[in-house]
Amino acid sequence: MRINCVSCGHKVDLDEAYDNYEGEVKCFACSAILEIKAVEANLRSVTLVRTAARRSSENSGK
Ligand SMILES: [Zn+2]
């Protein structure tokens, strides 16, 4: 099964262990954490949990 990283757009290959899976996977291209839900090798949802980019520029507010 293959998913598109919602952070960087990279195609992430997942093996059969993820055909029925709900939880987090890591994009090996950008290291973003994605939460996916797959049922019988059909991807039901992909949610970006967080990006791996540690940008100090996000220190805005507060
Ligand atoms: Zn990515």
N, CA, C, O and the ligand as a Tripos MOL2 file, in Angstrom:
@<TRIPOS>MOLECULE
protein
  249   247    63     0     0
PROTEIN
NO_CHARGES

@<TRIPOS>ATOM
      1 N           0.8470   -1.1840    0.0000 N.3       1 MET1
      2 CA          0.0000    0.0000    0.0000 C.3       1 MET1
      3 C           0.8870    1.2400    0.0000 C.2       1 MET1
      4 O           1.9850    1.2430    0.5550 O.2       1 MET1
      5 N           0.4010    2.2450   -0.6100 N.am      2 ARG2
      6 CA          1.1880    3.4500   -0.7330 C.3       2 ARG2
      7 C           0.3560    4.6580   -0.2880 C.2       2 ARG2
      8 O          -0.8200    4.7870   -0.6280 O.2       2 ARG2
      9 N           0.9780    5.4990    0.4520 N.am      3 ILE3
     10 CA          0.2680    6.7000    0.8690 C.3       3 ILE3
     11 C           1.0570    7.9260    0.4350 C.2       3 ILE3
     12 O           2.2730    7.8710    0.2550 O.2       3 ILE3
     13 N           0.3610    9.0010    0.2760 N.am      4 ASN4
     14 CA          1.0130   10.2650   -0.0050 C.3       4 ASN4
     15 C           1.1720   11.0310    1.3030 C.2       4 ASN4
     16 O           0.2060   11.2820    2.0230 O.2       4 ASN4
     17 N           2.3930   11.3840    1.5820 N.am      5 CYS5
     18 CA          2.6270   12.2020    2.7500 C.3       5 CYS5
     19 C           1.9200   13.5370    2.5650 C.2       5 CYS5
     20 O           2.1350   14.2190    1.5640 O.2       5 CYS5
     21 N           1.0950   13.9070    3.5050 N.am      6 VAL6
     22 CA          0.3440   15.1550    3.3620 C.3       6 VAL6
     23 C           1.2150   16.3680    3.6720 C.2       6 VAL6
     24 O           0.8220   17.5140    3.4530 O.2       6 VAL6
     25 N           2.3890   16.0840    4.1800 N.am      7 SER7
     26 CA          3.2850   17.1920    4.4880 C.3       7 SER7
     27 C           4.1740   17.5480    3.3050 C.2       7 SER7
     28 O           4.2930   18.7170    2.9380 O.2       7 SER7
     29 N           4.7990   16.5300    2.7080 N.am      8 CYS8
     30 CA          5.7490   16.8160    1.6320 C.3       8 CYS8
     31 C           5.3130   16.2240    0.2950 C.2       8 CYS8
     32 O           5.9130   16.5330   -0.7350 O.2       8 CYS8
     33 N           4.2900   15.3870    0.2880 N.am      9 GLY9
     34 CA          3.8020   14.8240   -0.9500 C.3       9 GLY9
     35 C           4.5350   13.5840   -1.4080 C.2       9 GLY9
     36 O           4.2190   13.0170   -2.4540 O.2       9 GLY9
     37 N           5.5120   13.1620   -0.6300 N.am     10 HIS10
     38 CA          6.2780   11.9780   -0.9960 C.3      10 HIS10
     39 C           5.4000   10.7310   -0.8740 C.2      10 HIS10
     40 O           4.5540   10.6270    0.0130 O.2      10 HIS10
     41 N           5.6270    9.7940   -1.7900 N.am     11 LYS11
     42 CA          4.8980    8.5280   -1.7010 C.3      11 LYS11
     43 C           5.6230    7.6030   -0.7230 C.2      11 LYS11
     44 O           6.7990    7.2800   -0.8890 O.2      11 LYS11
     45 N           4.9040    7.2070    0.2620 N.am     12 VAL12
     46 CA          5.4830    6.3510    1.2870 C.3      12 VAL12
     47 C           4.9820    4.9310    1.0890 C.2      12 VAL12
     48 O           3.7780    4.6740    1.1120 O.2      12 VAL12
     49 N           5.9120    4.0210    0.8960 N.am     13 ASP13
     50 CA          5.5400    2.6250    0.7160 C.3      13 ASP13
     51 C           5.3740    1.9370    2.0580 C.2      13 ASP13
     52 O           6.2600    1.9820    2.9130 O.2      13 ASP13
     53 N           4.2370    1.3060    2.2270 N.am     14 LEU14
     54 CA          3.9800    0.5500    3.4410 C.3      14 LEU14
     55 C           3.7620   -0.9080    3.0630 C.2      14 LEU14
     56 O           3.1160   -1.2140    2.0610 O.2      14 LEU14
     57 N           4.3040   -1.7890    3.8690 N.am     15 ASP15
     58 CA          4.1650   -3.2000    3.5120 C.3      15 ASP15
     59 C           2.8040   -3.7450    3.9850 C.2      15 ASP15
     60 O           1.9520   -3.0050    4.4780 O.2      15 ASP15
     61 N           2.6390   -5.0380    3.8180 N.am     16 GLU16
     62 CA          1.3340   -5.6450    4.0890 C.3      16 GLU16
     63 C           0.9190   -5.5390    5.5520 C.2      16 GLU16
     64 O          -0.2550   -5.6830    5.8920 O.2      16 GLU16
     65 N           1.8860   -5.2880    6.3910 N.am     17 ALA17
     66 CA          1.5570   -5.1450    7.8090 C.3      17 ALA17
     67 C           0.6380   -3.9570    8.0530 C.2      17 ALA17
     68 O          -0.0080   -3.8550    9.0960 O.2      17 ALA17
     69 N           0.5910   -3.0710    7.0810 N.am     18 TYR18
     70 CA         -0.2210   -1.8650    7.2380 C.3      18 TYR18
     71 C          -1.5410   -1.9540    6.4760 C.2      18 TYR18
     72 O          -2.2770   -0.9710    6.3910 O.2      18 TYR18
     73 N          -1.8380   -3.1070    5.9310 N.am     19 ASP19
     74 CA         -3.0890   -3.2370    5.1870 C.3      19 ASP19
     75 C          -4.3080   -3.0400    6.0860 C.2      19 ASP19
     76 O          -5.3390   -2.5200    5.6610 O.2      19 ASP19
     77 N          -4.1640   -3.4590    7.3120 N.am     20 ASN20
     78 CA         -5.2020   -3.1830    8.3030 C.3      20 ASN20
     79 C          -4.5040   -2.5250    9.4800 C.2      20 ASN20
     80 O          -3.9650   -3.1900   10.3650 O.2      20 ASN20
     81 N          -4.5290   -1.2480    9.4620 N.am     21 TYR21
     82 CA         -3.7210   -0.5320   10.4320 C.3      21 TYR21
     83 C          -4.3450    0.8040   10.7570 C.2      21 TYR21
     84 O          -4.8810    1.4980    9.8940 O.2      21 TYR21
     85 N          -4.2590    1.1400   12.0160 N.am     22 GLU22
     86 CA         -4.7050    2.4560   12.4330 C.3      22 GLU22
     87 C          -3.7000    2.9780   13.4300 C.2      22 GLU22
     88 O          -3.5270    2.4240   14.5160 O.2      22 GLU22
     89 N          -3.0470    4.0380   13.0500 N.am     23 GLY23
     90 CA         -2.0310    4.5680   13.9420 C.3      23 GLY23
     91 C          -1.0660    5.4520   13.1950 C.2      23 GLY23
     92 O          -1.3520    5.9490   12.1060 O.2      23 GLY23
     93 N           0.0650    5.6300   13.7990 N.am     24 GLU24
     94 CA          1.0030    6.5940   13.2480 C.3      24 GLU24
     95 C           2.0710    5.9240   12.3880 C.2      24 GLU24
     96 O           2.5570    4.8350   12.6940 O.2      24 GLU24
     97 N           2.4090    6.5940   11.3310 N.am     25 VAL25
     98 CA          3.5460    6.1960   10.5210 C.3      25 VAL25
     99 C           4.4040    7.4350   10.3100 C.2      25 VAL25
    100 O           3.9530    8.5720   10.4500 O.2      25 VAL25
    101 N           5.6350    7.1710    9.9740 N.am     26 LYS26
    102 CA          6.5550    8.2760    9.7860 C.3      26 LYS26
    103 C           6.9800    8.3470    8.3350 C.2      26 LYS26
    104 O           7.3990    7.3480    7.7510 O.2      26 LYS26
    105 N           6.8720    9.5210    7.7620 N.am     27 CYS27
    106 CA          7.3510    9.7250    6.4090 C.3      27 CYS27
    107 C           8.8760    9.7270    6.4340 C.2      27 CYS27
    108 O           9.4880   10.5200    7.1490 O.2      27 CYS27
    109 N           9.4810    8.8470    5.6580 N.am     28 PHE28
    110 CA         10.9410    8.7680    5.6930 C.3      28 PHE28
    111 C          11.5890    9.8690    4.8810 C.2      28 PHE28
    112 O          12.8040   10.0630    4.9380 O.2      28 PHE28
    113 N          10.7730   10.5910    4.1240 N.am     29 ALA29
    114 CA         11.3340   11.6910    3.3340 C.3      29 ALA29
    115 C          11.4620   12.9640    4.1680 C.2      29 ALA29
    116 O          12.5020   13.6210    4.1560 O.2      29 ALA29
    117 N          10.3990   13.3040    4.8880 N.am     30 CYS30
    118 CA         10.4330   14.5560    5.6510 C.3      30 CYS30
    119 C          10.2950   14.3210    7.1470 C.2      30 CYS30
    120 O          10.3500   15.2610    7.9400 O.2      30 CYS30
    121 N          10.1150   13.0610    7.5280 N.am     31 SER31
    122 CA         10.0150   12.6830    8.9430 C.3      31 SER31
    123 C           8.7580   13.2180    9.6230 C.2      31 SER31
    124 O           8.6870   13.2710   10.8510 O.2      31 SER31
    125 N           7.7880   13.6050    8.8400 N.am     32 ALA32
    126 CA          6.5160   14.0100    9.4290 C.3      32 ALA32
    127 C           5.8100   12.7810    9.9950 C.2      32 ALA32
    128 O           5.9850   11.6640    9.5090 O.2      32 ALA32
    129 N           5.0230   13.0100   11.0170 N.am     33 ILE33
    130 CA          4.2420   11.9290   11.5980 C.3      33 ILE33
    131 C           2.8310   11.9990   11.0390 C.2      33 ILE33
    132 O           2.1430   13.0110   11.1660 O.2      33 ILE33
    133 N           2.4150   10.9070   10.4200 N.am     34 LEU34
    134 CA          1.0760   10.8360    9.8560 C.3      34 LEU34
    135 C           0.2720    9.7990   10.6010 C.2      34 LEU34
    136 O           0.7820    8.7410   10.9700 O.2      34 LEU34
    137 N          -0.9720   10.1100   10.8160 N.am     35 GLU35
    138 CA         -1.8530    9.1050   11.3850 C.3      35 GLU35
    139 C          -2.7210    8.5740   10.2660 C.2      35 GLU35
    140 O          -3.4430    9.3240    9.6080 O.2      35 GLU35
    141 N          -2.6430    7.2800   10.0590 N.am     36 ILE36
    142 CA         -3.4000    6.7000    8.9560 C.3      36 ILE36
    143 C          -4.3910    5.6740    9.4800 C.2      36 ILE36
    144 O          -4.2480    5.1230   10.5710 O.2      36 ILE36
    145 N          -5.3880    5.4470    8.6630 N.am     37 LYS37
    146 CA         -6.3220    4.3810    8.9500 C.3      37 LYS37
    147 C          -6.5250    3.6120    7.6510 C.2      37 LYS37
    148 O          -6.9540    4.1710    6.6420 O.2      37 LYS37
    149 N          -6.2170    2.3550    7.6920 N.am     38 ALA38
    150 CA         -6.3390    1.5190    6.5040 C.3      38 ALA38
    151 C          -7.1380    0.2720    6.8420 C.2      38 ALA38
    152 O          -6.9530   -0.3470    7.8900 O.2      38 ALA38
    153 N          -8.0230   -0.0760    5.9340 N.am     39 VAL39
    154 CA         -8.8310   -1.2750    6.1020 C.3      39 VAL39
    155 C          -8.7090   -2.1040    4.8300 C.2      39 VAL39
    156 O          -9.0890   -1.6550    3.7490 O.2      39 VAL39
    157 N          -8.1810   -3.3060    4.9650 N.am     40 GLU40
    158 CA         -8.0050   -4.2020    3.8280 C.3      40 GLU40
    159 C          -7.3050   -3.5060    2.6690 C.2      40 GLU40
    160 O          -7.7490   -3.5500    1.5220 O.2      40 GLU40
    161 N          -6.2100   -2.8720    3.0060 N.am     41 ALA41
    162 CA         -5.3470   -2.1980    2.0370 C.3      41 ALA41
    163 C          -5.9990   -0.9950    1.3740 C.2      41 ALA41
    164 O          -5.4730   -0.4600    0.3970 O.2      41 ALA41
    165 N          -7.1300   -0.5710    1.8950 N.am     42 ASN42
    166 CA         -7.7390    0.6650    1.4200 C.3      42 ASN42
    167 C          -7.5370    1.7630    2.4490 C.2      42 ASN42
    168 O          -7.8980    1.6350    3.6180 O.2      42 ASN42
    169 N          -6.9650    2.8070    1.9830 N.am     43 LEU43
    170 CA         -6.6780    3.9110    2.8750 C.3      43 LEU43
    171 C          -7.9490    4.7150    3.1420 C.2      43 LEU43
    172 O          -8.5780    5.2450    2.2270 O.2      43 LEU43
    173 N          -8.3040    4.7880    4.4160 N.am     44 ARG44
    174 CA         -9.5240    5.5080    4.7730 C.3      44 ARG44
    175 C          -9.2360    6.9590    5.1420 C.2      44 ARG44
    176 O         -10.0140    7.8590    4.8280 O.2      44 ARG44
    177 N          -8.1300    7.1670    5.7990 N.am     45 SER45
    178 CA         -7.8260    8.5400    6.1720 C.3      45 SER45
    179 C          -6.3390    8.7160    6.4180 C.2      45 SER45
    180 O          -5.6500    7.7990    6.8670 O.2      45 SER45
    181 N          -5.8710    9.8910    6.1200 N.am     46 VAL46
    182 CA         -4.4980   10.2630    6.4290 C.3      46 VAL46
    183 C          -4.5440   11.6250    7.1010 C.2      46 VAL46
    184 O          -5.0890   12.5840    6.5540 O.2      46 VAL46
    185 N          -3.9820   11.6960    8.2590 N.am     47 THR47
    186 CA         -3.9840   12.9590    8.9910 C.3      47 THR47
    187 C          -2.5610   13.3130    9.3900 C.2      47 THR47
    188 O          -1.7970   12.4670    9.8540 O.2      47 THR47
    189 N          -2.2340   14.5460    9.2050 N.am     48 LEU48
    190 CA         -0.9180   14.9990    9.6180 C.3      48 LEU48
    191 C          -0.9210   15.2480   11.1240 C.2      48 LEU48
    192 O          -1.6500   16.1040   11.6250 O.2      48 LEU48
    193 N          -0.1050   14.4960   11.8220 N.am     49 VAL49
    194 CA         -0.0210   14.6880   13.2700 C.3      49 VAL49
    195 C           0.9260   15.8450   13.5690 C.2      49 VAL49
    196 O           0.5950   16.7830   14.2950 O.2      49 VAL49
    197 N           2.0970   15.7440   12.9910 N.am     50 ARG50
    198 CA          2.9990   16.8880   13.1060 C.3      50 ARG50
    199 C           4.1280   16.7580   12.1060 C.2      50 ARG50
    200 O           4.5000   15.6630   11.6840 O.2      50 ARG50
    201 N           4.6450   17.8800   11.7510 N.am     51 THR51
    202 CA          5.7910   17.8830   10.8580 C.3      51 THR51
    203 C           7.0560   17.7550   11.6850 C.2      51 THR51
    204 O           7.0940   18.1040   12.8650 O.2      51 THR51
    205 N           8.0650   17.2560   11.0490 N.am     52 ALA52
    206 CA          9.3090   17.0550   11.7710 C.3      52 ALA52
    207 C          10.1740   18.3010   11.7590 C.2      52 ALA52
    208 O          11.1030   18.4430   12.5550 O.2      52 ALA52
    209 N           9.8530   19.1900   10.8500 N.am     53 ALA53
    210 CA         10.6590   20.3930   10.7320 C.3      53 ALA53
    211 C          10.6190   21.1870   12.0280 C.2      53 ALA53
    212 O           9.5630   21.6340   12.4760 O.2      53 ALA53
    213 N          11.7540   21.3440   12.5950 N.am     54 ARG54
    214 CA         11.8130   22.0960   13.8410 C.3      54 ARG54
    215 C          12.2450   23.5180   13.5150 C.2      54 ARG54
    216 O          13.4250   23.8660   13.5400 O.2      54 ARG54
    217 N          11.2550   24.3050   13.2150 N.am     55 ARG55
    218 CA         11.5650   25.6620   12.8210 C.3      55 ARG55
    219 C          11.4420   26.5890   14.0120 C.2      55 ARG55
    220 O          10.4050   26.6450   14.6730 O.2      55 ARG55
    221 N          12.4770   27.2870   14.2660 N.am     56 SER56
    222 CA         12.4380   28.2500   15.3640 C.3      56 SER56
    223 C          11.5220   29.4120   15.0280 C.2      56 SER56
    224 O          11.1210   30.1830   15.9000 O.2      56 SER56
    225 N          11.1980   29.5240   13.7390 N.am     57 SER57
    226 CA         10.3610   30.6410   13.3180 C.3      57 SER57
    227 C           8.9100   30.4280   13.7680 C.2      57 SER57
    228 O           8.0760   31.3240   13.6400 O.2      57 SER57
    229 N           8.6240   29.2490   14.2880 N.am     58 GLU58
    230 CA          7.2630   29.0060   14.7500 C.3      58 GLU58
    231 C           7.0570   29.5010   16.1720 C.2      58 GLU58
    232 O           6.0060   29.2750   16.7720 O.2      58 GLU58
    233 N           8.0220   30.1480   16.6840 N.am     59 ASN59
    234 CA          7.9430   30.6910   18.0350 C.3      59 ASN59
    235 C           7.1870   32.0130   18.0760 C.2      59 ASN59
    236 O           7.6220   32.9670   18.7210 O.2      59 ASN59
    237 N           6.0960   32.0610   17.4110 N.am     60 SER60
    238 CA          5.3530   33.3130   17.3940 C.3      60 SER60
    239 C           4.2420   33.2640   18.4370 C.2      60 SER60
    240 O           3.7570   32.1940   18.8060 O.2      60 SER60
    241 N           3.8680   34.4050   18.8830 N.am     61 GLY61
    242 CA          2.7930   34.4640   19.8560 C.3      61 GLY61
    243 C           3.2510   34.1010   21.2520 C.2      61 GLY61
    244 O           4.4170   33.7890   21.4950 O.2      61 GLY61
    245 N           2.3340   34.1500   22.1180 N.am     62 LYS62
    246 CA          2.5290   33.8800   23.5460 C.3      62 LYS62
    247 C           3.5030   34.8820   24.1940 C.2      62 LYS62
    248 O           3.7740   34.7930   25.3920 O.2      62 LYS62
    249 ZN          6.7860   13.6630    4.0530 Zn       63 ZN63
@<TRIPOS>BOND
     1     1     2 1
     2     2     3 1
     3     3     4 2
     4     3     5 am
     5     5     6 1
     6     6     7 1
     7     7     8 2
     8     7     9 am
     9     9    10 1
    10    10    11 1
    11    11    12 2
    12    11    13 am
    13    13    14 1
    14    14    15 1
    15    15    16 2
    16    15    17 am
    17    17    18 1
    18    18    19 1
    19    19    20 2
    20    19    21 am
    21    21    22 1
    22    22    23 1
    23    23    24 2
    24    23    25 am
    25    25    26 1
    26    26    27 1
    27    27    28 2
    28    27    29 am
    29    29    30 1
    30    30    31 1
    31    31    32 2
    32    31    33 am
    33    33    34 1
    34    34    35 1
    35    35    36 2
    36    35    37 am
    37    37    38 1
    38    38    39 1
    39    39    40 2
    40    39    41 am
    41    41    42 1
    42    42    43 1
    43    43    44 2
    44    43    45 am
    45    45    46 1
    46    46    47 1
    47    47    48 2
    48    47    49 am
    49    49    50 1
    50    50    51 1
    51    51    52 2
    52    51    53 am
    53    53    54 1
    54    54    55 1
    55    55    56 2
    56    55    57 am
    57    57    58 1
    58    58    59 1
    59    59    60 2
    60    59    61 am
    61    61    62 1
    62    62    63 1
    63    63    64 2
    64    63    65 am
    65    65    66 1
    66    66    67 1
    67    67    68 2
    68    67    69 am
    69    69    70 1
    70    70    71 1
    71    71    72 2
    72    71    73 am
    73    73    74 1
    74    74    75 1
    75    75    76 2
    76    75    77 am
    77    77    78 1
    78    78    79 1
    79    79    80 2
    80    79    81 am
    81    81    82 1
    82    82    83 1
    83    83    84 2
    84    83    85 am
    85    85    86 1
    86    86    87 1
    87    87    88 2
    88    87    89 am
    89    89    90 1
    90    90    91 1
    91    91    92 2
    92    91    93 am
    93    93    94 1
    94    94    95 1
    95    95    96 2
    96    95    97 am
    97    97    98 1
    98    98    99 1
    99    99   100 2
   100    99   101 am
   101   101   102 1
   102   102   103 1
   103   103   104 2
   104   103   105 am
   105   105   106 1
   106   106   107 1
   107   107   108 2
   108   107   109 am
   109   109   110 1
   110   110   111 1
   111   111   112 2
   112   111   113 am
   113   113   114 1
   114   114   115 1
   115   115   116 2
   116   115   117 am
   117   117   118 1
   118   118   119 1
   119   119   120 2
   120   119   121 am
   121   121   122 1
   122   122   123 1
   123   123   124 2
   124   123   125 am
   125   125   126 1
   126   126   127 1
   127   127   128 2
   128   127   129 am
   129   129   130 1
   130   130   131 1
   131   131   132 2
   132   131   133 am
   133   133   134 1
   134   134   135 1
   135   135   136 2
   136   135   137 am
   137   137   138 1
   138   138   139 1
   139   139   140 2
   140   139   141 am
   141   141   142 1
   142   142   143 1
   143   143   144 2
   144   143   145 am
   145   145   146 1
   146   146   147 1
   147   147   148 2
   148   147   149 am
   149   149   150 1
   150   150   151 1
   151   151   152 2
   152   151   153 am
   153   153   154 1
   154   154   155 1
   155   155   156 2
   156   155   157 am
   157   157   158 1
   158   158   159 1
   159   159   160 2
   160   159   161 am
   161   161   162 1
   162   162   163 1
   163   163   164 2
   164   163   165 am
   165   165   166 1
   166   166   167 1
   167   167   168 2
   168   167   169 am
   169   169   170 1
   170   170   171 1
   171   171   172 2
   172   171   173 am
   173   173   174 1
   174   174   175 1
   175   175   176 2
   176   175   177 am
   177   177   178 1
   178   178   179 1
   179   179   180 2
   180   179   181 am
   181   181   182 1
   182   182   183 1
   183   183   184 2
   184   183   185 am
   185   185   186 1
   186   186   187 1
   187   187   188 2
   188   187   189 am
   189   189   190 1
   190   190   191 1
   191   191   192 2
   192   191   193 am
   193   193   194 1
   194   194   195 1
   195   195   196 2
   196   195   197 am
   197   197   198 1
   198   198   199 1
   199   199   200 2
   200   199   201 am
   201   201   202 1
   202   202   203 1
   203   203   204 2
   204   203   205 am
   205   205   206 1
   206   206   207 1
   207   207   208 2
   208   207   209 am
   209   209   210 1
   210   210   211 1
   211   211   212 2
   212   211   213 am
   213   213   214 1
   214   214   215 1
   215   215   216 2
   216   215   217 am
   217   217   218 1
   218   218   219 1
   219   219   220 2
   220   219   221 am
   221   221   222 1
   222   222   223 1
   223   223   224 2
   224   223   225 am
   225   225   226 1
   226   226   227 1
   227   227   228 2
   228   227   229 am
   229   229   230 1
   230   230   231 1
   231   231   232 2
   232   231   233 am
   233   233   234 1
   234   234   235 1
   235   235   236 2
   236   235   237 am
   237   237   238 1
   238   238   239 1
   239   239   240 2
   240   239   241 am
   241   241   242 1
   242   242   243 1
   243   243   244 2
   244   243   245 am
   245   245   246 1
   246   246   247 1
   247   247   248 2
@<TRIPOS>SUBSTRUCTURE
     1 MET1         2 RESIDUE 1 A MET
     2 ARG2         6 RESIDUE 1 A ARG
     3 ILE3        10 RESIDUE 1 A ILE
     4 ASN4        14 RESIDUE 1 A ASN
     5 CYS5        18 RESIDUE 1 A CYS
     6 VAL6        22 RESIDUE 1 A VAL
     7 SER7        26 RESIDUE 1 A SER
     8 CYS8        30 RESIDUE 1 A CYS
     9 GLY9        34 RESIDUE 1 A GLY
    10 HIS10       38 RESIDUE 1 A HIS
    11 LYS11       42 RESIDUE 1 A LYS
    12 VAL12       46 RESIDUE 1 A VAL
    13 ASP13       50 RESIDUE 1 A ASP
    14 LEU14       54 RESIDUE 1 A LEU
    15 ASP15       58 RESIDUE 1 A ASP
    16 GLU16       62 RESIDUE 1 A GLU
    17 ALA17       66 RESIDUE 1 A ALA
    18 TYR18       70 RESIDUE 1 A TYR
    19 ASP19       74 RESIDUE 1 A ASP
    20 ASN20       78 RESIDUE 1 A ASN
    21 TYR21       82 RESIDUE 1 A TYR
    22 GLU22       86 RESIDUE 1 A GLU
    23 GLY23       90 RESIDUE 1 A GLY
    24 GLU24       94 RESIDUE 1 A GLU
    25 VAL25       98 RESIDUE 1 A VAL
    26 LYS26      102 RESIDUE 1 A LYS
    27 CYS27      106 RESIDUE 1 A CYS
    28 PHE28      110 RESIDUE 1 A PHE
    29 ALA29      114 RESIDUE 1 A ALA
    30 CYS30      118 RESIDUE 1 A CYS
    31 SER31      122 RESIDUE 1 A SER
    32 ALA32      126 RESIDUE 1 A ALA
    33 ILE33      130 RESIDUE 1 A ILE
    34 LEU34      134 RESIDUE 1 A LEU
    35 GLU35      138 RESIDUE 1 A GLU
    36 ILE36      142 RESIDUE 1 A ILE
    37 LYS37      146 RESIDUE 1 A LYS
    38 ALA38      150 RESIDUE 1 A ALA
    39 VAL39      154 RESIDUE 1 A VAL
    40 GLU40      158 RESIDUE 1 A GLU
    41 ALA41      162 RESIDUE 1 A ALA
    42 ASN42      166 RESIDUE 1 A ASN
    43 LEU43      170 RESIDUE 1 A LEU
    44 ARG44      174 RESIDUE 1 A ARG
    45 SER45      178 RESIDUE 1 A SER
    46 VAL46      182 RESIDUE 1 A VAL
    47 THR47      186 RESIDUE 1 A THR
    48 LEU48      190 RESIDUE 1 A LEU
    49 VAL49      194 RESIDUE 1 A VAL
    50 ARG50      198 RESIDUE 1 A ARG
    51 THR51      202 RESIDUE 1 A THR
    52 ALA52      206 RESIDUE 1 A ALA
    53 ALA53      210 RESIDUE 1 A ALA
    54 ARG54      214 RESIDUE 1 A ARG
    55 ARG55      218 RESIDUE 1 A ARG
    56 SER56      222 RESIDUE 1 A SER
    57 SER57      226 RESIDUE 1 A SER
    58 GLU58      230 RESIDUE 1 A GLU
    59 ASN59      234 RESIDUE 1 A ASN
    60 SER60      238 RESIDUE 1 A SER
    61 GLY61      242 RESIDUE 1 A GLY
    62 LYS62      246 RESIDUE 1 A LYS
    63 ZN63       249 GROUP 0 **** ****
